[in-house]
């Protein structure tokens, strides 16, 4: 049975893009990276959930190049 990639965020729909994602999880040529806004801790400067990674501390970015 095929599986849908998960965002890793509790309560979030699997396969749903977060604002900081450049592509869906599992897309060829992409990889998981630390969120550049919160430094990977999932918390914004004001102490609330980071809006860029939705509290996961991770985003999906394109890798490589050519």
CHARMM internal coordinates of N, CA and C (Angstrom, degrees):
IC EDIT
DIST 1 N 1 CA 1.4477
DIST 1 CA 1 C 1.5277
ANGL 1 N 1 CA 1 C 108.97
DIST 1 C 2 N 1.3483
ANGL 1 CA 1 C 2 N 119.21
DIHE 1 N 1 CA 1 C 2 N 130.40
DIST 2 N 2 CA 1.4617
ANGL 1 C 2 N 2 CA 121.45
DIHE 1 CA 1 C 2 N 2 CA -179.42
DIST 2 CA 2 C 1.5259
ANGL 2 N 2 CA 2 C 111.15
DIHE 1 C 2 N 2 CA 2 C -67.46
DIST 2 C 3 N 1.3194
ANGL 2 CA 2 C 3 N 115.43
DIHE 2 N 2 CA 2 C 3 N 147.39
DIST 3 N 3 CA 1.4548
ANGL 2 C 3 N 3 CA 119.48
DIHE 2 CA 2 C 3 N 3 CA 177.98
DIST 3 CA 3 C 1.5163
ANGL 3 N 3 CA 3 C 109.67
DIHE 2 C 3 N 3 CA 3 C -112.04
DIST 3 C 4 N 1.3103
ANGL 3 CA 3 C 4 N 115.39
DIHE 3 N 3 CA 3 C 4 N 151.00
DIST 4 N 4 CA 1.4571
ANGL 3 C 4 N 4 CA 121.43
DIHE 3 CA 3 C 4 N 4 CA 177.68
DIST 4 CA 4 C 1.5114
ANGL 4 N 4 CA 4 C 108.21
DIHE 3 C 4 N 4 CA 4 C -97.49
DIST 4 C 5 N 1.3311
ANGL 4 CA 4 C 5 N 118.53
DIHE 4 N 4 CA 4 C 5 N 132.85
DIST 5 N 5 CA 1.4640
ANGL 4 C 5 N 5 CA 119.86
DIHE 4 CA 4 C 5 N 5 CA 179.04
DIST 5 CA 5 C 1.5227
ANGL 5 N 5 CA 5 C 110.75
DIHE 4 C 5 N 5 CA 5 C -59.61
DIST 5 C 6 N 1.2992
ANGL 5 CA 5 C 6 N 116.64
DIHE 5 N 5 CA 5 C 6 N 145.46
DIST 6 N 6 CA 1.4526
ANGL 5 C 6 N 6 CA 122.18
DIHE 5 CA 5 C 6 N 6 CA -179.48
DIST 6 CA 6 C 1.5251
ANGL 6 N 6 CA 6 C 109.92
DIHE 5 C 6 N 6 CA 6 C -103.29
DIST 6 C 7 N 1.3295
ANGL 6 CA 6 C 7 N 115.95
DIHE 6 N 6 CA 6 C 7 N 149.18
DIST 7 N 7 CA 1.4556
ANGL 6 C 7 N 7 CA 120.56
DIHE 6 CA 6 C 7 N 7 CA 175.71
DIST 7 CA 7 C 1.5190
ANGL 7 N 7 CA 7 C 110.62
DIHE 6 C 7 N 7 CA 7 C -79.32
DIST 7 C 8 N 1.3390
ANGL 7 CA 7 C 8 N 116.82
DIHE 7 N 7 CA 7 C 8 N -15.75
DIST 8 N 8 CA 1.4491
ANGL 7 C 8 N 8 CA 120.57
DIHE 7 CA 7 C 8 N 8 CA -178.97
DIST 8 CA 8 C 1.5101
ANGL 8 N 8 CA 8 C 113.43
DIHE 7 C 8 N 8 CA 8 C 83.27
DIST 8 C 9 N 1.3163
ANGL 8 CA 8 C 9 N 117.84
DIHE 8 N 8 CA 8 C 9 N -2.42
DIST 9 N 9 CA 1.4545
ANGL 8 C 9 N 9 CA 121.47
DIHE 8 CA 8 C 9 N 9 CA -178.88
DIST 9 CA 9 C 1.5188
ANGL 9 N 9 CA 9 C 109.60
DIHE 8 C 9 N 9 CA 9 C -95.19
DIST 9 C 10 N 1.3306
ANGL 9 CA 9 C 10 N 117.95
DIHE 9 N 9 CA 9 C 10 N 124.47
DIST 10 N 10 CA 1.4613
ANGL 9 C 10 N 10 CA 120.02
DIHE 9 CA 9 C 10 N 10 CA 177.79
DIST 10 CA 10 C 1.5269
ANGL 10 N 10 CA 10 C 110.62
DIHE 9 C 10 N 10 CA 10 C -58.19
DIST 10 C 11 N 1.3202
ANGL 10 CA 10 C 11 N 117.05
DIHE 10 N 10 CA 10 C 11 N 133.59
DIST 11 N 11 CA 1.4525
ANGL 10 C 11 N 11 CA 121.75
DIHE 10 CA 10 C 11 N 11 CA 178.11
DIST 11 CA 11 C 1.5142
ANGL 11 N 11 CA 11 C 114.88
DIHE 10 C 11 N 11 CA 11 C 81.41
DIST 11 C 12 N 1.3131
ANGL 11 CA 11 C 12 N 118.19
DIHE 11 N 11 CA 11 C 12 N 0.29
DIST 12 N 12 CA 1.4644
ANGL 11 C 12 N 12 CA 121.50
DIHE 11 CA 11 C 12 N 12 CA 178.97
DIST 12 CA 12 C 1.5153
ANGL 12 N 12 CA 12 C 108.84
DIHE 11 C 12 N 12 CA 12 C -97.04
DIST 12 C 13 N 1.3295
ANGL 12 CA 12 C 13 N 116.58
DIHE 12 N 12 CA 12 C 13 N 148.77
DIST 13 N 13 CA 1.4537
ANGL 12 C 13 N 13 CA 120.72
DIHE 12 CA 12 C 13 N 13 CA 178.10
DIST 13 CA 13 C 1.5246
ANGL 13 N 13 CA 13 C 110.04
DIHE 12 C 13 N 13 CA 13 C -69.28
DIST 13 C 14 N 1.3385
ANGL 13 CA 13 C 14 N 118.17
DIHE 13 N 13 CA 13 C 14 N 134.32
DIST 14 N 14 CA 1.4658
ANGL 13 C 14 N 14 CA 120.59
DIHE 13 CA 13 C 14 N 14 CA 176.45
DIST 14 CA 14 C 1.5288
ANGL 14 N 14 CA 14 C 110.65
DIHE 13 C 14 N 14 CA 14 C -60.01
DIST 14 C 15 N 1.3235
ANGL 14 CA 14 C 15 N 115.82
DIHE 14 N 14 CA 14 C 15 N 139.93
DIST 15 N 15 CA 1.4479
ANGL 14 C 15 N 15 CA 120.69
DIHE 14 CA 14 C 15 N 15 CA 177.33
DIST 15 CA 15 C 1.5158
ANGL 15 N 15 CA 15 C 114.72
DIHE 14 C 15 N 15 CA 15 C 78.50
DIST 15 C 16 N 1.3148
ANGL 15 CA 15 C 16 N 117.75
DIHE 15 N 15 CA 15 C 16 N 6.13
DIST 16 N 16 CA 1.4625
ANGL 15 C 16 N 16 CA 121.43
DIHE 15 CA 15 C 16 N 16 CA -178.98
DIST 16 CA 16 C 1.5272
ANGL 16 N 16 CA 16 C 110.02
DIHE 15 C 16 N 16 CA 16 C -86.40
DIST 16 C 17 N 1.3305
ANGL 16 CA 16 C 17 N 117.23
DIHE 16 N 16 CA 16 C 17 N 132.68
DIST 17 N 17 CA 1.4552
ANGL 16 C 17 N 17 CA 121.00
DIHE 16 CA 16 C 17 N 17 CA 178.40
DIST 17 CA 17 C 1.5203
ANGL 17 N 17 CA 17 C 110.80
DIHE 16 C 17 N 17 CA 17 C -72.20
DIST 17 C 18 N 1.3273
ANGL 17 CA 17 C 18 N 115.20
DIHE 17 N 17 CA 17 C 18 N 140.91
DIST 18 N 18 CA 1.4526
ANGL 17 C 18 N 18 CA 121.68
DIHE 17 CA 17 C 18 N 18 CA 172.08
DIST 18 CA 18 C 1.5219
ANGL 18 N 18 CA 18 C 107.18
DIHE 17 C 18 N 18 CA 18 C -96.53
DIST 18 C 19 N 1.3358
ANGL 18 CA 18 C 19 N 119.83
DIHE 18 N 18 CA 18 C 19 N 159.85
DIST 19 N 19 CA 1.4556
ANGL 18 C 19 N 19 CA 120.72
DIHE 18 CA 18 C 19 N 19 CA -178.26
DIST 19 CA 19 C 1.5347
ANGL 19 N 19 CA 19 C 114.48
DIHE 18 C 19 N 19 CA 19 C -54.47
DIST 19 C 20 N 1.3265
ANGL 19 CA 19 C 20 N 118.61
DIHE 19 N 19 CA 19 C 20 N -33.48
DIST 20 N 20 CA 1.4591
ANGL 19 C 20 N 20 CA 121.56
DIHE 19 CA 19 C 20 N 20 CA -178.41
DIST 20 CA 20 C 1.5161
ANGL 20 N 20 CA 20 C 115.14
DIHE 19 C 20 N 20 CA 20 C -84.84
DIST 20 C 21 N 1.3366
ANGL 20 CA 20 C 21 N 117.71
DIHE 20 N 20 CA 20 C 21 N -5.72
DIST 21 N 21 CA 1.4650
ANGL 20 C 21 N 21 CA 121.20
DIHE 20 CA 20 C 21 N 21 CA -179.65
DIST 21 CA 21 C 1.5191
ANGL 21 N 21 CA 21 C 111.09
DIHE 20 C 21 N 21 CA 21 C -76.17
DIST 21 C 22 N 1.3267
ANGL 21 CA 21 C 22 N 115.65
DIHE 21 N 21 CA 21 C 22 N 142.74
DIST 22 N 22 CA 1.4578
ANGL 21 C 22 N 22 CA 121.65
DIHE 21 CA 21 C 22 N 22 CA 174.18
DIST 22 CA 22 C 1.5270
ANGL 22 N 22 CA 22 C 111.33
DIHE 21 C 22 N 22 CA 22 C -97.38
DIST 22 C 23 N 1.3343
ANGL 22 CA 22 C 23 N 116.88
DIHE 22 N 22 CA 22 C 23 N -16.20
DIST 23 N 23 CA 1.4653
ANGL 22 C 23 N 23 CA 121.86
DIHE 22 CA 22 C 23 N 23 CA -178.76
DIST 23 CA 23 C 1.5244
ANGL 23 N 23 CA 23 C 109.19
DIHE 22 C 23 N 23 CA 23 C -161.04
DIST 23 C 24 N 1.3262
ANGL 23 CA 23 C 24 N 116.28
DIHE 23 N 23 CA 23 C 24 N 168.50
DIST 24 N 24 CA 1.4588
ANGL 23 C 24 N 24 CA 121.67
DIHE 23 CA 23 C 24 N 24 CA 176.70
DIST 24 CA 24 C 1.5293
ANGL 24 N 24 CA 24 C 109.88
DIHE 23 C 24 N 24 CA 24 C -67.96
DIST 24 C 25 N 1.3336
ANGL 24 CA 24 C 25 N 117.68
DIHE 24 N 24 CA 24 C 25 N 145.16
DIST 25 N 25 CA 1.4638
ANGL 24 C 25 N 25 CA 119.96
DIHE 24 CA 24 C 25 N 25 CA 174.66
DIST 25 CA 25 C 1.5292
ANGL 25 N 25 CA 25 C 110.60
DIHE 24 C 25 N 25 CA 25 C -54.89
DIST 25 C 26 N 1.3164
ANGL 25 CA 25 C 26 N 116.46
DIHE 25 N 25 CA 25 C 26 N 136.79
DIST 26 N 26 CA 1.4578
ANGL 25 C 26 N 26 CA 121.62
DIHE 25 CA 25 C 26 N 26 CA 179.26
DIST 26 CA 26 C 1.5199
ANGL 26 N 26 CA 26 C 114.38
DIHE 25 C 26 N 26 CA 26 C 90.42
DIST 26 C 27 N 1.3217
ANGL 26 CA 26 C 27 N 118.14
DIHE 26 N 26 CA 26 C 27 N -4.19
DIST 27 N 27 CA 1.4582
ANGL 26 C 27 N 27 CA 120.99
DIHE 26 CA 26 C 27 N 27 CA 178.82
DIST 27 CA 27 C 1.5320
ANGL 27 N 27 CA 27 C 109.28
DIHE 26 C 27 N 27 CA 27 C -66.28
DIST 27 C 28 N 1.3323
ANGL 27 CA 27 C 28 N 118.33
DIHE 27 N 27 CA 27 C 28 N 129.53
DIST 28 N 28 CA 1.4678
ANGL 27 C 28 N 28 CA 119.74
DIHE 27 CA 27 C 28 N 28 CA 177.80
DIST 28 CA 28 C 1.5333
ANGL 28 N 28 CA 28 C 111.26
DIHE 27 C 28 N 28 CA 28 C -55.23
DIST 28 C 29 N 1.3183
ANGL 28 CA 28 C 29 N 116.37
DIHE 28 N 28 CA 28 C 29 N 140.07
DIST 29 N 29 CA 1.4548
ANGL 28 C 29 N 29 CA 121.58
DIHE 28 CA 28 C 29 N 29 CA 179.66
DIST 29 CA 29 C 1.5191
ANGL 29 N 29 CA 29 C 113.88
DIHE 28 C 29 N 29 CA 29 C 84.18
DIST 29 C 30 N 1.3382
ANGL 29 CA 29 C 30 N 116.74
DIHE 29 N 29 CA 29 C 30 N 10.26
DIST 30 N 30 CA 1.4622
ANGL 29 C 30 N 30 CA 120.79
DIHE 29 CA 29 C 30 N 30 CA 178.45
DIST 30 CA 30 C 1.5171
ANGL 30 N 30 CA 30 C 110.04
DIHE 29 C 30 N 30 CA 30 C -126.22
DIST 30 C 31 N 1.3114
ANGL 30 CA 30 C 31 N 115.66
DIHE 30 N 30 CA 30 C 31 N 165.96
DIST 31 N 31 CA 1.4569
ANGL 30 C 31 N 31 CA 120.63
DIHE 30 CA 30 C 31 N 31 CA 176.95
DIST 31 CA 31 C 1.5144
ANGL 31 N 31 CA 31 C 110.39
DIHE 30 C 31 N 31 CA 31 C -157.71
DIST 31 C 32 N 1.3218
ANGL 31 CA 31 C 32 N 115.24
DIHE 31 N 31 CA 31 C 32 N 163.54
DIST 32 N 32 CA 1.4531
ANGL 31 C 32 N 32 CA 121.44
DIHE 31 CA 31 C 32 N 32 CA 179.19
DIST 32 CA 32 C 1.5214
ANGL 32 N 32 CA 32 C 109.79
DIHE 31 C 32 N 32 CA 32 C -79.34
DIST 32 C 33 N 1.3281
ANGL 32 CA 32 C 33 N 116.55
DIHE 32 N 32 CA 32 C 33 N 140.33
DIST 33 N 33 CA 1.4539
ANGL 32 C 33 N 33 CA 122.26
DIHE 32 CA 32 C 33 N 33 CA -178.86
DIST 33 CA 33 C 1.5259
ANGL 33 N 33 CA 33 C 108.23
DIHE 32 C 33 N 33 CA 33 C -140.70
DIST 33 C 34 N 1.3251
ANGL 33 CA 33 C 34 N 116.16
DIHE 33 N 33 CA 33 C 34 N 163.32
DIST 34 N 34 CA 1.4567
ANGL 33 C 34 N 34 CA 119.99
DIHE 33 CA 33 C 34 N 34 CA 174.28
DIST 34 CA 34 C 1.5220
ANGL 34 N 34 CA 34 C 109.33
DIHE 33 C 34 N 34 CA 34 C -68.59
DIST 34 C 35 N 1.3080
ANGL 34 CA 34 C 35 N 116.18
DIHE 34 N 34 CA 34 C 35 N 143.06
DIST 35 N 35 CA 1.4598
ANGL 34 C 35 N 35 CA 121.27
DIHE 34 CA 34 C 35 N 35 CA 177.00
DIST 35 CA 35 C 1.5244
ANGL 35 N 35 CA 35 C 108.75
DIHE 34 C 35 N 35 CA 35 C -65.46
DIST 35 C 36 N 1.3274
ANGL 35 CA 35 C 36 N 115.91
DIHE 35 N 35 CA 35 C 36 N 130.03
DIST 36 N 36 CA 1.4595
ANGL 35 C 36 N 36 CA 120.13
DIHE 35 CA 35 C 36 N 36 CA -178.44
DIST 36 CA 36 C 1.5268
ANGL 36 N 36 CA 36 C 113.16
DIHE 35 C 36 N 36 CA 36 C -74.83
DIST 36 C 37 N 1.3225
ANGL 36 CA 36 C 37 N 117.55
DIHE 36 N 36 CA 36 C 37 N -19.06
DIST 37 N 37 CA 1.4710
ANGL 36 C 37 N 37 CA 119.77
DIHE 36 CA 36 C 37 N 37 CA -179.14
DIST 37 CA 37 C 1.5296
ANGL 37 N 37 CA 37 C 112.77
DIHE 36 C 37 N 37 CA 37 C -82.61
DIST 37 C 38 N 1.3325
ANGL 37 CA 37 C 38 N 117.23
DIHE 37 N 37 CA 37 C 38 N -37.12
DIST 38 N 38 CA 1.4721
ANGL 37 C 38 N 38 CA 119.69
DIHE 37 CA 37 C 38 N 38 CA -176.06
DIST 38 CA 38 C 1.5260
ANGL 38 N 38 CA 38 C 112.42
DIHE 37 C 38 N 38 CA 38 C -111.50
DIST 38 C 39 N 1.3161
ANGL 38 CA 38 C 39 N 117.64
DIHE 38 N 38 CA 38 C 39 N -2.34
DIST 39 N 39 CA 1.4612
ANGL 38 C 39 N 39 CA 120.98
DIHE 38 CA 38 C 39 N 39 CA 179.91
DIST 39 CA 39 C 1.5132
ANGL 39 N 39 CA 39 C 113.70
DIHE 38 C 39 N 39 CA 39 C 72.14
DIST 39 C 40 N 1.3211
ANGL 39 CA 39 C 40 N 117.04
DIHE 39 N 39 CA 39 C 40 N 14.16
DIST 40 N 40 CA 1.4601
ANGL 39 C 40 N 40 CA 120.89
DIHE 39 CA 39 C 40 N 40 CA 176.57
DIST 40 CA 40 C 1.5148
ANGL 40 N 40 CA 40 C 114.91
DIHE 39 C 40 N 40 CA 40 C 97.00
DIST 40 C 41 N 1.3406
ANGL 40 CA 40 C 41 N 118.46
DIHE 40 N 40 CA 40 C 41 N 2.51
DIST 41 N 41 CA 1.4698
ANGL 40 C 41 N 41 CA 118.24
DIHE 40 CA 40 C 41 N 41 CA -179.61
DIST 41 CA 41 C 1.5289
ANGL 41 N 41 CA 41 C 113.13
DIHE 40 C 41 N 41 CA 41 C -95.38
DIST 41 C 42 N 1.3224
ANGL 41 CA 41 C 42 N 118.56
DIHE 41 N 41 CA 41 C 42 N -8.53
DIST 42 N 42 CA 1.4598
ANGL 41 C 42 N 42 CA 122.18
DIHE 41 CA 41 C 42 N 42 CA 176.12
DIST 42 CA 42 C 1.5177
ANGL 42 N 42 CA 42 C 115.21
DIHE 41 C 42 N 42 CA 42 C 80.30
DIST 42 C 43 N 1.3384
ANGL 42 CA 42 C 43 N 116.95
DIHE 42 N 42 CA 42 C 43 N 4.90
DIST 43 N 43 CA 1.4634
ANGL 42 C 43 N 43 CA 121.25
DIHE 42 CA 42 C 43 N 43 CA -176.70
DIST 43 CA 43 C 1.5284
ANGL 43 N 43 CA 43 C 109.38
DIHE 42 C 43 N 43 CA 43 C -120.68
DIST 43 C 44 N 1.3337
ANGL 43 CA 43 C 44 N 116.59
DIHE 43 N 43 CA 43 C 44 N 132.10
DIST 44 N 44 CA 1.4643
ANGL 43 C 44 N 44 CA 120.07
DIHE 43 CA 43 C 44 N 44 CA 178.32
DIST 44 CA 44 C 1.5237
ANGL 44 N 44 CA 44 C 110.13
DIHE 43 C 44 N 44 CA 44 C -77.73
DIST 44 C 45 N 1.3226
ANGL 44 CA 44 C 45 N 116.47
DIHE 44 N 44 CA 44 C 45 N 172.72
DIST 45 N 45 CA 1.4648
ANGL 44 C 45 N 45 CA 121.49
DIHE 44 CA 44 C 45 N 45 CA -177.18
DIST 45 CA 45 C 1.5210
ANGL 45 N 45 CA 45 C 112.96
DIHE 44 C 45 N 45 CA 45 C -60.98
DIST 45 C 46 N 1.3302
ANGL 45 CA 45 C 46 N 117.69
DIHE 45 N 45 CA 45 C 46 N -27.85
DIST 46 N 46 CA 1.4623
ANGL 45 C 46 N 46 CA 120.20
DIHE 45 CA 45 C 46 N 46 CA 179.68
DIST 46 CA 46 C 1.5336
ANGL 46 N 46 CA 46 C 112.90
DIHE 45 C 46 N 46 CA 46 C -87.77
DIST 46 C 47 N 1.3290
ANGL 46 CA 46 C 47 N 116.87
DIHE 46 N 46 CA 46 C 47 N 4.30
DIST 47 N 47 CA 1.4632
ANGL 46 C 47 N 47 CA 121.64
DIHE 46 CA 46 C 47 N 47 CA 176.52
DIST 47 CA 47 C 1.5193
ANGL 47 N 47 CA 47 C 115.24
DIHE 46 C 47 N 47 CA 47 C 91.24
DIST 47 C 48 N 1.3306
ANGL 47 CA 47 C 48 N 117.69
DIHE 47 N 47 CA 47 C 48 N -2.14
DIST 48 N 48 CA 1.4622
ANGL 47 C 48 N 48 CA 120.34
DIHE 47 CA 47 C 48 N 48 CA 178.18
DIST 48 CA 48 C 1.5327
ANGL 48 N 48 CA 48 C 109.89
DIHE 47 C 48 N 48 CA 48 C -90.77
DIST 48 C 49 N 1.3347
ANGL 48 CA 48 C 49 N 116.17
DIHE 48 N 48 CA 48 C 49 N 175.27
DIST 49 N 49 CA 1.4623
ANGL 48 C 49 N 49 CA 121.53
DIHE 48 CA 48 C 49 N 49 CA 177.75
DIST 49 CA 49 C 1.5254
ANGL 49 N 49 CA 49 C 109.60
DIHE 48 C 49 N 49 CA 49 C -60.60
DIST 49 C 50 N 1.3247
ANGL 49 CA 49 C 50 N 116.72
DIHE 49 N 49 CA 49 C 50 N 133.43
DIST 50 N 50 CA 1.4604
ANGL 49 C 50 N 50 CA 121.01
DIHE 49 CA 49 C 50 N 50 CA 179.25
DIST 50 CA 50 C 1.5289
ANGL 50 N 50 CA 50 C 109.34
DIHE 49 C 50 N 50 CA 50 C -62.01
DIST 50 C 51 N 1.3494
ANGL 50 CA 50 C 51 N 117.78
DIHE 50 N 50 CA 50 C 51 N 125.88
DIST 51 N 51 CA 1.4625
ANGL 50 C 51 N 51 CA 119.92
DIHE 50 CA 50 C 51 N 51 CA -179.28
DIST 51 CA 51 C 1.5305
ANGL 51 N 51 CA 51 C 113.39
DIHE 50 C 51 N 51 CA 51 C -73.92
DIST 51 C 52 N 1.3187
ANGL 51 CA 51 C 52 N 117.76
DIHE 51 N 51 CA 51 C 52 N -19.91
DIST 52 N 52 CA 1.4610
ANGL 51 C 52 N 52 CA 121.32
DIHE 51 CA 51 C 52 N 52 CA -177.82
DIST 52 CA 52 C 1.5315
ANGL 52 N 52 CA 52 C 112.20
DIHE 51 C 52 N 52 CA 52 C -75.55
DIST 52 C 53 N 1.3337
ANGL 52 CA 52 C 53 N 116.63
DIHE 52 N 52 CA 52 C 53 N -42.64
DIST 53 N 53 CA 1.4684
ANGL 52 C 53 N 53 CA 121.10
DIHE 52 CA 52 C 53 N 53 CA -178.02
DIST 53 CA 53 C 1.5319
ANGL 53 N 53 CA 53 C 112.20
DIHE 52 C 53 N 53 CA 53 C -109.80
DIST 53 C 54 N 1.3333
ANGL 53 CA 53 C 54 N 116.72
DIHE 53 N 53 CA 53 C 54 N 1.02
DIST 54 N 54 CA 1.4616
ANGL 53 C 54 N 54 CA 123.44
DIHE 53 CA 53 C 54 N 54 CA -178.42
DIST 54 CA 54 C 1.5216
ANGL 54 N 54 CA 54 C 111.98
DIHE 53 C 54 N 54 CA 54 C 56.33
DIST 54 C 55 N 1.3344
ANGL 54 CA 54 C 55 N 115.76
DIHE 54 N 54 CA 54 C 55 N 36.91
DIST 55 N 55 CA 1.4568
ANGL 54 C 55 N 55 CA 121.32
DIHE 54 CA 54 C 55 N 55 CA 173.97
DIST 55 CA 55 C 1.5154
ANGL 55 N 55 CA 55 C 116.04
DIHE 54 C 55 N 55 CA 55 C 86.14
DIST 55 C 56 N 1.3329
ANGL 55 CA 55 C 56 N 118.33
DIHE 55 N 55 CA 55 C 56 N 0.46
DIST 56 N 56 CA 1.4674
ANGL 55 C 56 N 56 CA 119.82
DIHE 55 CA 55 C 56 N 56 CA -178.74
DIST 56 CA 56 C 1.5258
ANGL 56 N 56 CA 56 C 112.28
DIHE 55 C 56 N 56 CA 56 C -84.64
DIST 56 C 57 N 1.3299
ANGL 56 CA 56 C 57 N 117.14
DIHE 56 N 56 CA 56 C 57 N -24.19
DIST 57 N 57 CA 1.4562
ANGL 56 C 57 N 57 CA 121.21
DIHE 56 CA 56 C 57 N 57 CA -175.78
DIST 57 CA 57 C 1.5183
ANGL 57 N 57 CA 57 C 113.33
DIHE 56 C 57 N 57 CA 57 C 80.24
DIST 57 C 58 N 1.3246
ANGL 57 CA 57 C 58 N 117.65
DIHE 57 N 57 CA 57 C 58 N 0.45
DIST 58 N 58 CA 1.4712
ANGL 57 C 58 N 58 CA 122.87
DIHE 57 CA 57 C 58 N 58 CA -176.37
DIST 58 CA 58 C 1.5201
ANGL 58 N 58 CA 58 C 110.64
DIHE 57 C 58 N 58 CA 58 C -129.75
DIST 58 C 59 N 1.3192
ANGL 58 CA 58 C 59 N 116.49
DIHE 58 N 58 CA 58 C 59 N 145.99
DIST 59 N 59 CA 1.4560
ANGL 58 C 59 N 59 CA 123.64
DIHE 58 CA 58 C 59 N 59 CA 174.34
DIST 59 CA 59 C 1.5234
ANGL 59 N 59 CA 59 C 108.59
DIHE 58 C 59 N 59 CA 59 C -135.73
DIST 59 C 60 N 1.3173
ANGL 59 CA 59 C 60 N 116.21
DIHE 59 N 59 CA 59 C 60 N 162.02
DIST 60 N 60 CA 1.4590
ANGL 59 C 60 N 60 CA 122.35
DIHE 59 CA 59 C 60 N 60 CA 178.87
DIST 60 CA 60 C 1.5242
ANGL 60 N 60 CA 60 C 108.05
DIHE 59 C 60 N 60 CA 60 C -102.59
DIST 60 C 61 N 1.3341
ANGL 60 CA 60 C 61 N 116.56
DIHE 60 N 60 CA 60 C 61 N 123.10
DIST 61 N 61 CA 1.4685
ANGL 60 C 61 N 61 CA 123.08
DIHE 60 CA 60 C 61 N 61 CA -179.47
DIST 61 CA 61 C 1.5200
ANGL 61 N 61 CA 61 C 110.27
DIHE 60 C 61 N 61 CA 61 C -125.12
DIST 61 C 62 N 1.3187
ANGL 61 CA 61 C 62 N 114.71
DIHE 61 N 61 CA 61 C 62 N 155.25
DIST 62 N 62 CA 1.4650
ANGL 61 C 62 N 62 CA 120.74
DIHE 61 CA 61 C 62 N 62 CA 173.23
DIST 62 CA 62 C 1.5205
ANGL 62 N 62 CA 62 C 108.81
DIHE 61 C 62 N 62 CA 62 C -69.80
DIST 62 C 63 N 1.3311
ANGL 62 CA 62 C 63 N 116.54
DIHE 62 N 62 CA 62 C 63 N 143.73
DIST 63 N 63 CA 1.4646
ANGL 62 C 63 N 63 CA 121.42
DIHE 62 CA 62 C 63 N 63 CA 178.04
DIST 63 CA 63 C 1.5201
ANGL 63 N 63 CA 63 C 109.59
DIHE 62 C 63 N 63 CA 63 C -123.64
DIST 63 C 64 N 1.2911
ANGL 63 CA 63 C 64 N 115.81
DIHE 63 N 63 CA 63 C 64 N 163.69
DIST 64 N 64 CA 1.4627
ANGL 63 C 64 N 64 CA 120.30
DIHE 63 CA 63 C 64 N 64 CA 177.52
DIST 64 CA 64 C 1.5165
ANGL 64 N 64 CA 64 C 111.17
DIHE 63 C 64 N 64 CA 64 C 76.21
DIST 64 C 65 N 1.2586
ANGL 64 CA 64 C 65 N 117.10
DIHE 64 N 64 CA 64 C 65 N -149.02
DIST 65 N 65 CA 1.4609
ANGL 64 C 65 N 65 CA 122.71
DIHE 64 CA 64 C 65 N 65 CA -177.80
DIST 65 CA 65 C 1.5144
ANGL 65 N 65 CA 65 C 108.97
DIHE 64 C 65 N 65 CA 65 C 152.05
DIST 65 C 66 N 1.2611
ANGL 65 CA 65 C 66 N 114.11
DIHE 65 N 65 CA 65 C 66 N 171.75
DIST 66 N 66 CA 1.4325
ANGL 65 C 66 N 66 CA 113.57
DIHE 65 CA 65 C 66 N 66 CA -178.24
DIST 66 CA 66 C 1.4633
ANGL 66 N 66 CA 66 C 115.72
DIHE 65 C 66 N 66 CA 66 C -165.73
END
COOR INIT
IC SEED 1 N 1 CA 1 C
IC BUILD
